[in-house]
Amino acid sequence: MIISQTPLRIGIAGGGTDLPAFYKKEDGYVLNAAIDKFVYIIVKERFDEKIYLNYSQKEIVNSVDEIEHELIREAMRKTGIQRGVEITTLSDIPATGSGLGSSGSVTVGLLNALYMLKGEQVTAETLARNACEIEIDILHKPIGKQDQYIAAYGGIRLFGFHKNEQVSVEKIHVKNSGNRLFGSNLLLFFTNITRKADPILKQQQQNTNDRFEIMRKMRDQALAAKEYILEHNYDKIGELFLSGWQYKRQMANKISNPKIDEMMEKAMSAGALGGKITGAGGGGFLLLYVPRENQNKVRKALHNYRELPFYLENDGSKIIFNVKRYEWK
């Protein structure tokens, strides 16, 4: 039995510039942080040759080609696992539509566990690159690369997305005390809305040429956010959230809605310095930067919405349990 643990993430700045509509013309940059909310993948060898899958549904099939869950199907093809396994997926938050990068985390976690079943320990770069190939090149999802890379690497990272399809990775080194101080000013509230990101991302890609200057500003915010964190000038992140959210709202017409606008207004009136919807927008979680002296006021203002307490997570996808009784078939 193999169990992988893969973190979810929050986007700090630069989201959207990891889409090819932008980085094929100019380098994109995204600053991301992994959080201590996880996707767990359990892979167990079976005596028989069947494939058992347990997620929000249950599948029992005879071959990889019969699998309906497209991420599991393609991860098994990518790693060469053909039969005789049981795979279970578990998540700390709703599996889809959260805006916390769950799809990328599932794909990275699947690859990590399946490679380990074969006795192969692969790099974070390999996990991220293969996950992008599955979701973007094979399944043709209109998404960027940031989710897969932060899921594989963890920590606080600045990712650069380049015309030649290479991704540069820079770890933002922050002492534990600074990490806790920064993270303690971040709050997550569930909007009570889950949504599919694909339509929003498709529209955003279509609008990129007309709003290219806005995308440049969003890209530059990722570089600025890196410096704010290194300088321990954390309150500037709140201001950046606010301006970044205004930029993002201009990229597609379903990124915000009256309910999200109302949540943001209540939070700002109660003392938040800034906020944004995580992921593509339209629902999921509202990420707020709130100085600690104002946090109880914000919680009171948003008492109708469930808070998701979290800490920043230093590790990327890893194997947390590994017992193999014999060589893979």
MIMARVO-366605 format. One record per atom (N, C-alpha, C): x, y, z; residue in one letter. Coordinates in pm, whole numbers, padded with zeros to 5 digits, always signed. Example, Ala and Ser with C-alpha at 12.3 -4.5 7.8 and 13.67 -1.06 7.14 Angstrom:
% MIMARVO-366605
+01319-00569+00780a/+01230-00450+00780a/+01320-00330+00780a/+01285-00225+00708s/+01367-00106+00714s/+01290+00003+00787s/
END
This chain:
% MIMARVO-366605
+00085-00119+00000m/+00000+00000+00000m/+00088+00124+00000m/+00054+00221-00085i/+00124+00349-00094i/+00023+00460-00066i/+00063+00558+00015i/-00021+00677+00038i/+00062+00801+00008i/+00013+00884-00082s/+00076+01012-00109s/-00007+01124-00046s/+00063+01229-00003q/+00000+01349+00055q/+00046+01469-00027q/-00049+01542-00084t/-00016+01652-00175t/-00092+01778-00133t/-00022+01890-00116p/-00088+02009-00063p/-00176+02080-00165p/-00275+02149-00114l/-00350+02247-00193l/-00275+02379-00185l/-00328+02483-00248r/-00251+02606-00256r/-00339+02730-00253r/-00277+02842-00221i/-00338+02973-00241i/-00250+03052-00336i/-00311+03125-00426g/-00238+03211-00517g/-00218+03348-00454g/-00093+03393-00449i/-00065+03524-00393i/-00077+03632-00500i/-00013+03611-00616a/-00017+03713-00722a/+00026+03651-00854a/-00019+03713-00963g/+00025+03674-01097g/-00061+03571-01165g/-00167+03524-01098g/-00252+03421-01157g/-00305+03461-01294g/-00302+03368-01386g/-00347+03394-01523g/-00230+03410-01619g/-00115+03456-01569t/+00000+03470-01659t/+00071+03337-01680t/+00018+03230-01619d/+00067+03095-01648d/-00011+03031-01762d/-00102+03105-01824l/-00177+03056-01939l/-00097+03083-02066l/-00100+02991-02163p/-00018+03009-02285p/-00054+03134-02364p/-00178+03180-02354a/-00216+03302-02425a/-00130+03420-02383a/-00076+03415-02259f/+00014+03521-02213f/+00161+03482-02229f/+00203+03367-02173y/+00346+03340-02166y/+00406+03303-02301y/+00324+03274-02402k/+00378+03252-02536k/+00427+03383-02598k/+00383+03496-02541k/+00426+03627-02590k/+00525+03693-02497k/+00500+03683-02365e/+00590+03739-02266e/+00596+03643-02147e/+00710+03642-02078d/+00722+03556-01961d/+00615+03589-01857d/+00554+03485-01803g/+00459+03502-01694g/+00524+03465-01562g/+00474+03525-01454y/+00524+03492-01320y/+00406+03480-01224y/+00410+03376-01141v/+00306+03353-01041v/+00373+03324-00907v/+00326+03390-00802l/+00372+03359-00666l/+00263+03280-00596l/+00298+03161-00551n/+00203+03069-00489n/+00253+03023-00354n/+00161+02979-00270a/+00198+02921-00141a/+00115+02795-00118a/+00182+02687-00081a/+00113+02565-00043a/+00056+02581+00097a/-00057+02513+00124i/-00119+02520+00256i/-00136+02378+00311i/-00161+02371+00443d/-00170+02239+00508d/-00309+02178+00496d/-00365+02186+00379k/-00486+02112+00341k/-00446+02025+00223k/-00485+01897+00228f/-00420+01801+00140f/-00518+01715+00061f/-00466+01662-00048v/-00527+01551-00121v/-00445+01427-00089v/-00512+01319-00050y/-00447+01192-00021y/-00485+01090-00129y/-00386+01020-00179i/-00410+00913-00275i/-00360+00783-00214i/-00447+00685-00206i/-00412+00552-00155i/-00413+00455-00273i/-00301+00389-00292v/-00289+00289-00399v/-00253+00156-00335v/-00333+00056-00362k/-00314-00076-00301k/-00313-00184-00410k/-00217-00271-00401e/-00212-00385-00492e/-00329-00480-00465e/-00379-00540-00571r/-00486-00639-00559r/-00437-00774-00608r/-00495-00879-00549f/-00459-01015-00593f/-00515-01043-00732f/-00637-00992-00757d/-00694-01014-00890d/-00641-00909-00988d/-00689-00914-01110e/-00638-00825-01215e/-00726-00703-01237e/-00831-00690-01159k/-00925-00580-01180k/-00869-00447-01127k/-00935-00338-01166i/-00902-00204-01119i/-01022-00152-01039i/-01001-00123-00912y/-01105-00069-00825y/-01072+00078-00798y/-01170+00166-00816l/-01151+00308-00792l/-01257+00359-00695l/-01213+00435-00596n/-01303+00492-00496n/-01279+00643-00489n/-01377+00720-00533y/-01376+00866-00520y/-01517+00906-00488y/-01572+01011-00546s/-01712+01042-00520s/-01803+00937-00581s/-01748+00856-00671q/-01817+00741-00727q/-01727+00619-00705q/-01777+00503-00743k/-01697+00379-00737k/-01696+00316-00875k/-01579+00275-00918e/-01565+00206-01045e/-01494+00072-01021e/-01541-00030-01089i/-01472-00159-01094i/-01464-00196-01241i/-01342-00196-01297v/-01325-00218-01440v/-01214-00319-01462v/-01207-00367-01586n/-01107-00468-01622n/-00984-00409-01689n/-00995-00287-01742s/-00881-00228-01813s/-00878-00078-01792s/-00760-00021-01816v/-00742+00124-01801v/-00835+00200-01896v/-00854+00148-02016d/-00937+00217-02115d/-01082+00233-02071d/-01127+00150-01978e/-01266+00156-01931e/-01286+00261-01821e/-01180+00317-01766i/-01190+00407-01652i/-01256+00539-01693i/-01355+00581-01616e/-01424+00707-01644e/-01351+00827-01584e/-01290+00809-01469h/-01218+00919-01403h/-01095+00951-01487h/-01098+01063-01557e/-00996+01089-01659e/-00857+01111-01600e/-00848+01169-01481l/-00716+01191-01422l/-00651+01059-01380l/-00730+00970-01321i/-00678+00838-01284i/-00639+00761-01410i/-00726+00763-01508r/-00698+00689-01632r/-00565+00733-01694r/-00546+00865-01707e/-00426+00914-01774e/-00302+00900-01686e/-00318+00909-01555a/-00202+00888-01466a/-00156+00743-01473a/-00250+00649-01482m/-00212+00508-01496m/-00143+00485-01630m/-00192+00546-01735r/-00127+00531-01865r/+00014+00590-01862r/+00028+00707-01800k/+00157+00776-01795k/+00261+00693-01720k/+00218+00627-01613t/+00312+00551-01530t/+00324+00406-01571t/+00238+00361-01661g/+00246+00224-01710g/+00180+00121-01621g/+00099+00164-01525i/+00023+00070-01441i/-00102+00028-01517i/-00120-00101-01538q/-00226-00149-01626q/-00338-00223-01554q/-00311-00280-01436r/-00411-00371-01380r/-00378-00398-01233r/-00473-00465-01166g/-00449-00518-01033g/-00421-00414-00926g/-00495-00302-00928v/-00475-00199-00825v/-00610-00147-00777v/-00609-00097-00655e/-00723-00024-00600e/-00674+00116-00563e/-00744+00218-00611i/-00703+00357-00591i/-00816+00433-00523i/-00783+00499-00413t/-00880+00579-00338t/-00828+00722-00329t/-00915+00819-00356t/-00879+00960-00343t/-00958+01022-00228t/-00888+01099-00144l/-00948+01169-00031l/-00899+01314-00032l/-00984+01406+00010s/-00944+01547+00010s/-00996+01618+00133s/-00918+01714+00182d/-00958+01793+00298d/-01067+01895+00267d/-01087+01924+00140i/-01188+02024+00100i/-01266+01969-00019i/-01375+02036-00062p/-01449+01987-00179p/-01355+01962-00296p/-01374+01849-00364a/-01277+01804-00463a/-01273+01892-00587a/-01382+01956-00623t/-01384+02039-00743t/-01444+02175-00711t/-01399+02274-00784g/-01459+02406-00775g/-01419+02487-00655g/-01312+02451-00587s/-01273+02523-00465s/-01183+02641-00494s/-01112+02638-00606g/-01014+02743-00634g/-00883+02725-00561g/-00863+02610-00497l/-00740+02583-00423l/-00648+02486-00497l/-00675+02466-00624g/-00587+02384-00706g/-00602+02235-00688g/-00722+02189-00653s/-00740+02048-00618s/-00714+01954-00735s/-00752+01993-00856s/-00731+01905-00971s/-00582+01879-00993s/-00501+01986-00986g/-00357+01969-01001g/-00299+01884-00890g/-00350+01901-00768s/-00299+01822-00655s/-00336+01675-00670s/-00456+01647-00718v/-00496+01509-00741v/-00404+01444-00845v/-00378+01514-00954t/-00296+01457-01061t/-00154+01433-01013t/-00095+01530-00944v/+00041+01515-00892v/+00047+01401-00790v/-00051+01396-00700g/-00054+01291-00599g/-00070+01153-00658g/-00154+01141-00762l/-00171+01013-00831l/-00039+00966-00892l/+00027+01056-00963l/+00153+01021-01027l/+00257+00978-00924l/+00265+01053-00814n/+00362+01022-00711n/+00340+00882-00654n/+00214+00851-00622a/+00183+00720-00564a/+00203+00606-00664a/+00164+00628-00789l/+00176+00522-00889l/+00322+00496-00927l/+00400+00601-00937y/+00544+00580-00962y/+00607+00502-00846y/+00569+00538-00722m/+00628+00470-00607m/+00585+00324-00604m/+00463+00293-00649l/+00420+00154-00656l/+00514+00073-00744l/+00568+00137-00848k/+00663+00070-00938k/+00806+00073-00882k/+00823+00137-00766g/+00957+00146-00709g/+01038+00262-00762g/+00971+00361-00824e/+01040+00475-00883e/+01012+00600-00801e/+01116+00664-00751q/+01103+00791-00680q/+01145+00901-00776q/+01050+00981-00821v/+01077+01081-00924v/+01084+01220-00862v/+01139+01315-00936t/+01157+01451-00886t/+01027+01530-00890t/+01026+01640-00814a/+00912+01731-00818a/+00891+01785-00959a/+01000+01813-01029e/+00989+01863-01167e/+00920+01761-01256e/+00956+01634-01243t/+00892+01530-01323t/+00744+01519-01291t/+00709+01522-01163l/+00567+01515-01124l/+00490+01632-01183l/+00543+01754-01170a/+00473+01872-01219a/+00460+01869-01371a/+00570+01837-01438r/+00567+01837-01585r/+00471+01731-01637r/+00474+01610-01580n/+00384+01505-01625n/+00238+01538-01596n/+00213+01602-01481a/+00076+01642-01448a/+00026+01745-01548a/+00111+01840-01588c/+00071+01939-01688c/+00043+01872-01822c/+00125+01776-01859e/+00101+01703-01985e/-00035+01634-01983e/-00069+01574-01870i/-00197+01504-01860i/-00313+01603-01872i/-00311+01708-01792e/-00427+01798-01787e/-00437+01890-01908e/-00323+01939-01957i/-00324+02040-02063i/-00312+01977-02201i/-00211+01890-02220d/-00183+01837-02353d/-00275+01721-02390d/-00304+01634-02293i/-00385+01515-02324i/-00534+01541-02307i/-00573+01603-02194l/-00715+01627-02167l/-00763+01763-02216l/-00670+01846-02261h/-00703+01975-02324h/-00783+02068-02233h/-00750+02068-02105k/-00815+02159-02013k/-00758+02300-02035k/-00841+02405-02030p/-00794+02542-02059p/-00731+02606-01935p/-00633+02538-01878i/-00577+02581-01751i/-00429+02615-01769i/-00371+02676-01664g/-00229+02704-01662g/-00153+02595-01589g/-00027+02626-01554k/+00062+02527-01496k/+00090+02548-01347k/+00040+02657-01291q/+00079+02690-01155q/+00036+02586-01052q/-00084+02530-01067d/-00137+02437-00966d/-00051+02311-00956d/-00013+02257-01070q/+00066+02134-01070q/+00204+02159-01008q/+00262+02275-01039y/+00398+02302-00990y/+00401+02328-00840y/+00306+02405-00787i/+00310+02429-00642i/+00273+02301-00567i/+00186+02218-00624a/+00152+02091-00559a/+00275+02001-00550a/+00358+02002-00652a/+00476+01917-00652a/+00587+01971-00562a/+00605+02103-00561y/+00719+02163-00492y/+00688+02208-00349y/+00566+02260-00324g/+00532+02310-00192g/+00603+02440-00159g/+00585+02486-00033g/+00649+02608+00013g/+00587+02733-00048g/+00661+02843-00041i/+00626+02966-00111i/+00720+02974-00231i/+00665+02978-00351r/+00747+02969-00472r/+00707+03076-00574r/+00808+03128-00640l/+00787+03212-00757l/+00814+03127-00879l/+00713+03108-00962f/+00726+03030-01084f/+00730+03123-01204f/+00825+03097-01294g/+00831+03170-01420g/+00790+03079-01534g/+00702+03128-01620f/+00651+03050-01732f/+00700+03114-01861f/+00773+03036-01940h/+00851+03092-02050h/+00804+03040-02186h/+00840+03112-02291k/+00792+03083-02425k/+00830+02943-02471k/+00945+02894-02427n/+00990+02761-02468n/+00927+02649-02386n/+00824+02681-02307e/+00749+02587-02222e/+00826+02544-02098e/+00944+02601-02075q/+01017+02573-01953q/+00956+02652-01836q/+00965+02595-01717v/+00915+02662-01597v/+01032+02678-01500v/+01061+02802-01461s/+01165+02827-01361s/+01100+02828-01223s/+01174+02780-01125v/+01120+02764-00989v/+01216+02831-00891v/+01164+02925-00813e/+01244+02993-00712e/+01175+02980-00576e/+01243+02918-00482k/+01189+02906-00347k/+01210+03039-00274k/+01105+03091-00210i/+01115+03213-00132i/+01148+03172+00011i/+01272+03195+00051h/+01317+03150+00182h/+01274+03251+00289h/+01186+03205+00377v/+01137+03286+00487v/+01157+03206+00615v/+01216+03268+00717k/+01234+03198+00844k/+01098+03156+00900k/+01100+03052+00981n/+00974+02999+01036n/+00892+03107+01105n/+00960+03197+01178s/+00885+03303+01247s/+00817+03395+01148s/+00888+03430+01040g/+00828+03514+00937g/+00717+03444+00863g/+00737+03315+00838n/+00635+03235+00772n/+00506+03234+00854n/+00520+03214+00984r/+00402+03213+01071r/+00336+03350+01076r/+00418+03456+01080l/+00364+03591+01088l/+00286+03625+00961l/+00344+03593+00846f/+00276+03618+00720f/+00147+03536+00711f/+00159+03406+00737g/+00042+03319+00726g/-00069+03352+00822g/-00032+03405+00942s/-00135+03436+01042s/-00221+03555+01002s/-00179+03631+00901n/-00258+03744+00853n/-00350+03706+00737n/-00351+03579+00698l/-00431+03533+00586l/-00549+03452+00637l/-00669+03483+00589l/-00791+03411+00626l/-00860+03361+00500l/-00919+03243+00510l/-00996+03185+00399l/-01141+03163+00443l/-01235+03210+00360f/-01377+03187+00386f/-01441+03126+00261f/-01520+03022+00282f/-01587+02956+00171f/-01707+03040+00127f/-01718+03064-00002t/-01827+03146-00056t/-01960+03070-00063t/-01957+02942-00033n/-02073+02853-00049n/-02108+02831-00196n/-02012+02861-00284i/-02031+02841-00427i/-01917+02756-00480i/-01949+02643-00544t/-01848+02570-00622t/-01883+02588-00768t/-01780+02591-00851r/-01802+02617-00993r/-01695+02549-01074r/-01723+02527-01202k/-01622+02475-01293k/-01540+02593-01345k/-01408+02579-01336a/-01320+02690-01376a/-01308+02702-01527a/-01334+02593-01601d/-01304+02592-01744d/-01369+02707-01822d/-01500+02734-01806p/-01559+02843-01885p/-01496+02979-01855p/-01463+03004-01728i/-01401+03132-01691i/-01262+03143-01753i/-01185+03035-01745l/-01049+03037-01800l/-01050+03048-01952l/-01146+02984-02018k/-01157+02997-02163k/-01181+03142-02202k/-01274+03208-02131q/-01303+03348-02161q/-01181+03436-02131q/-01112+03405-02023q/-00993+03484-01988q/-00887+03472-02097q/-00866+03350-02149q/-00769+03333-02256q/-00812+03409-02382q/-00941+03405-02412q/-00992+03476-02529q/-00975+03627-02516q/-00981+03677-02392n/-00972+03821-02369n/-00829+03871-02348n/-00732+03779-02348t/-00596+03817-02312t/-00540+03926-02404t/-00557+03912-02535n/-00501+04012-02628n/-00556+04151-02602n/-00687+04160-02575d/-00749+04290-02551d/-00711+04349-02416d/-00669+04265-02323r/-00639+04312-02188r/-00493+04278-02149r/-00406+04282-02249f/-00269+04239-02226f/-00196+04328-02126f/-00226+04457-02126e/-00160+04547-02033e/-00201+04516-01889e/-00326+04477-01869i/-00371+04436-01736i/-00295+04312-01692i/-00276+04217-01784m/-00202+04095-01751m/-00058+04127-01714m/+00002+04222-01782r/+00139+04263-01746r/+00144+04313-01601r/+00045+04391-01563k/+00041+04444-01426k/+00025+04329-01326k/-00057+04230-01361m/-00075+04115-01272m/+00055+04035-01261m/+00125+04018-01371r/+00255+03951-01371r/+00355+04025-01283r/+00359+04156-01298d/+00454+04237-01220d/+00421+04234-01071d/+00294+04213-01039q/+00257+04203-00897q/+00321+04081-00831q/+00339+03972-00907a/+00403+03853-00850a/+00547+03883-00811a/+00617+03960-00895l/+00755+03997-00865l/+00760+04092-00746l/+00664+04183-00739a/+00659+04276-00624a/+00627+04202-00495a/+00534+04107-00503a/+00495+04032-00383a/+00612+03954-00326a/+00696+03900-00413k/+00816+03830-00366k/+00902+03923-00280k/+00922+04046-00327e/+01006+04140-00253e/+00941+04180-00121e/+00810+04200-00121y/+00740+04235+00004y/+00761+04126+00109y/+00750+04000+00067i/+00765+03891+00162i/+00909+03883+00215i/+01004+03896+00125l/+01144+03891+00168l/+01181+04007+00261l/+01114+04120+00240e/+01140+04238+00324e/+01054+04239+00450e/+00971+04136+00468h/+00877+04126+00580h/+00777+04242+00582h/+00750+04297+00465n/+00655+04408+00451n/+00519+04349+00415n/+00466+04269+00507y/+00352+04186+00474y/+00224+04264+00447y/+00205+04377+00512d/+00082+04453+00490d/+00068+04497+00344d/+00181+04510+00275k/+00175+04547+00133k/+00106+04438+00051k/+00112+04314+00100i/+00044+04205+00030i/-00107+04230+00030i/-00160+04284+00140g/-00302+04316+00146g/-00340+04418+00040g/-00259+04522+00026e/-00286+04624-00076e/-00277+04563-00215e/-00181+04473-00233l/-00165+04408-00363l/-00284+04318-00395l/-00336+04246-00293f/-00458+04167-00314f/-00570+04254-00371f/-00586+04371-00311l/-00698+04457-00349l/-00686+04505-00494l/-00568+04555-00531s/-00550+04602-00669s/-00552+04484-00767s/-00493+04371-00727g/-00493+04254-00813g/-00633+04202-00840g/-00719+04209-00738w/-00857+04165-00756w/-00929+04255-00856w/-00902+04385-00852q/-00963+04476-00949q/-00915+04447-01090q/-00787+04414-01104y/-00737+04375-01236y/-00806+04248-01284y/-00813+04150-01196k/-00865+04019-01235k/-01012+04027-01276k/-01088+04110-01208r/-01230+04124-01240r/-01253+04169-01384r/-01155+04233-01444q/-01169+04282-01580q/-01140+04176-01686q/-01092+04059-01642m/-01049+03957-01739m/-01163+03869-01791m/-01271+03854-01715a/-01385+03772-01758a/-01507+03815-01677a/-01626+03798-01735n/-01744+03856-01670n/-01802+03772-01557n/-01752+03649-01538k/-01804+03565-01430k/-01704+03546-01316k/-01598+03626-01316i/-01498+03612-01210i/-01556+03653-01075i/-01642+03756-01076s/-01709+03795-00953s/-01860+03789-00973s/-01933+03811-00864n/-02078+03817-00870n/-02125+03897-00748n/-02252+03932-00740p/-02297+04016-00628p/-02268+03957-00491p/-02275+03826-00476k/-02250+03763-00346k/-02104+03780-00306k/-02012+03759-00401i/-01870+03775-00372i/-01839+03922-00342i/-01898+04013-00420d/-01877+04157-00396d/-01923+04196-00256d/-02036+04140-00214e/-02088+04171-00080e/-01993+04119+00028e/-01942+03997+00011m/-01845+03943+00107m/-01722+04033+00117m/-01672+04076+00002m/-01553+04160+00001m/-01580+04293+00071m/-01694+04351+00044e/-01728+04480+00107e/-01738+04467+00258e/-01800+04360+00305k/-01812+04338+00449k/-01674+04320+00513k/-01588+04244+00447a/-01455+04219+00500a/-01373+04348+00506a/-01379+04426+00401m/-01301+04550+00397m/-01352+04649+00502m/-01483+04656+00520s/-01541+04746+00620s/-01501+04705+00762s/-01475+04574+00780a/-01440+04523+00913a/-01290+04528+00941a/-01210+04568+00841g/-01068+04585+00867g/-00972+04505+00782g/-01022+04429+00684a/-00931+04362+00591a/-00859+04466+00506a/-00733+04442+00475l/-00658+04533+00388l/-00675+04498+00241l/-00721+04378+00213g/-00742+04337+00076g/-00789+04194+00070g/-00834+04153-00047g/-00881+04017-00063g/-00897+03983-00209g/-00918+03855-00235k/-00935+03806-00372k/-00998+03668-00366k/-01061+03628-00474i/-01110+03492-00486i/-00994+03404-00533i/-00977+03290-00470t/-00871+03199-00510t/-00908+03131-00641t/-00808+03096-00720g/-00833+03025-00844g/-00891+03115-00951g/-00970+03054-01039a/-01021+03125-01156a/-01123+03232-01121a/-01193+03216-01006g/-01298+03310-00970g/-01434+03248-00984g/-01535+03326-00950g/-01672+03280-00964g/-01726+03205-00844g/-01641+03169-00750g/-01681+03094-00631g/-01559+03040-00562g/-01578+02933-00486g/-01466+02877-00412g/-01441+02952-00283g/-01316+02989-00257f/-01278+03053-00131f/-01236+03198-00153f/-01275+03280-00056l/-01230+03419-00052l/-01107+03425+00038l/-00996+03471-00017l/-00870+03484+00056l/-00855+03630+00098l/-00837+03653+00227l/-00828+03789+00280l/-00696+03810+00353l/-00643+03931+00340y/-00530+03970+00424y/-00585+04061+00533y/-00573+04016+00659v/-00635+04088+00771v/-00533+04097+00886v/-00492+04218+00926p/-00407+04229+01046p/-00477+04162+01164p/-00398+04103+01251r/-00456+04019+01357r/-00552+04095+01447r/-00529+04225+01468e/-00618+04300+01558e/-00757+04319+01499e/-00771+04295+01366n/-00902+04312+01302n/-00969+04179+01267n/-00904+04069+01298q/-00955+03941+01248q/-01088+03900+01310q/-01107+03924+01437n/-01235+03888+01498n/-01350+03972+01441n/-01320+04097+01407k/-01422+04181+01344k/-01462+04125+01208k/-01362+04080+01133v/-01390+04023+01001v/-01468+03893+01015v/-01429+03812+01111r/-01502+03686+01133r/-01648+03713+01169r/-01670+03816+01248k/-01808+03851+01284k/-01885+03899+01162k/-01820+03979+01080a/-01887+04032+00960a/-01922+03921+00862a/-01841+03814+00860l/-01863+03702+00767l/-01910+03577+00840l/-01988+03597+00945h/-02027+03482+01029h/-02115+03382+00955h/-02176+03423+00844n/-02259+03331+00766n/-02177+03242+00673n/-02046+03263+00672y/-01960+03188+00581y/-01859+03107+00662y/-01835+02987+00620r/-01747+02898+00694r/-01600+02935+00670r/-01526+02953+00778e/-01383+02979+00767e/-01307+02848+00756e/-01199+02849+00676l/-01110+02734+00666l/-00977+02772+00730l/-00954+02736+00857p/-00825+02766+00920p/-00713+02688+00850p/-00597+02751+00837f/-00487+02682+00769f/-00354+02744+00811f/-00248+02668+00785y/-00110+02715+00797y/-00043+02700+00660y/+00062+02774+00639l/+00141+02755+00518l/+00220+02626+00531l/+00235+02557+00420e/+00297+02424+00418e/+00429+02429+00340e/+00533+02377+00400n/+00664+02384+00337n/+00689+02274+00235n/+00626+02157+00251d/+00655+02043+00164d/+00557+02033+00049d/+00607+01981-00061g/+00521+01946-00173g/+00472+01803-00159g/+00431+01745-00270s/+00379+01608-00269s/+00484+01512-00215s/+00441+01423-00125k/+00535+01327-00068k/+00462+01197-00035k/+00540+01091-00024i/+00488+00960+00015i/+00494+00952+00167i/+00378+00930+00231i/+00375+00925+00377i/+00356+00783+00430i/+00330+00687+00339f/+00319+00547+00380f/+00359+00461+00262f/+00444+00362+00288n/+00495+00281+00178n/+00525+00140+00228n/+00435+00049+00201v/+00457-00093+00233v/+00428-00172+00107v/+00532-00233+00053k/+00517-00319-00065k/+00563-00459-00029k/+00481-00558-00061r/+00511-00696-00023r/+00589-00769-00131r/+00584-00719-00255y/+00659-00784-00362y/+00674-00685-00476y/+00757-00721-00572e/+00780-00634-00686e/+00652-00618-00766e/+00638-00496-00823w/+00518-00473-00904w/+00514-00569-01023w/+00391-00606-01059k/+00371-00708-01163k/+00436-00667-01296k/
END
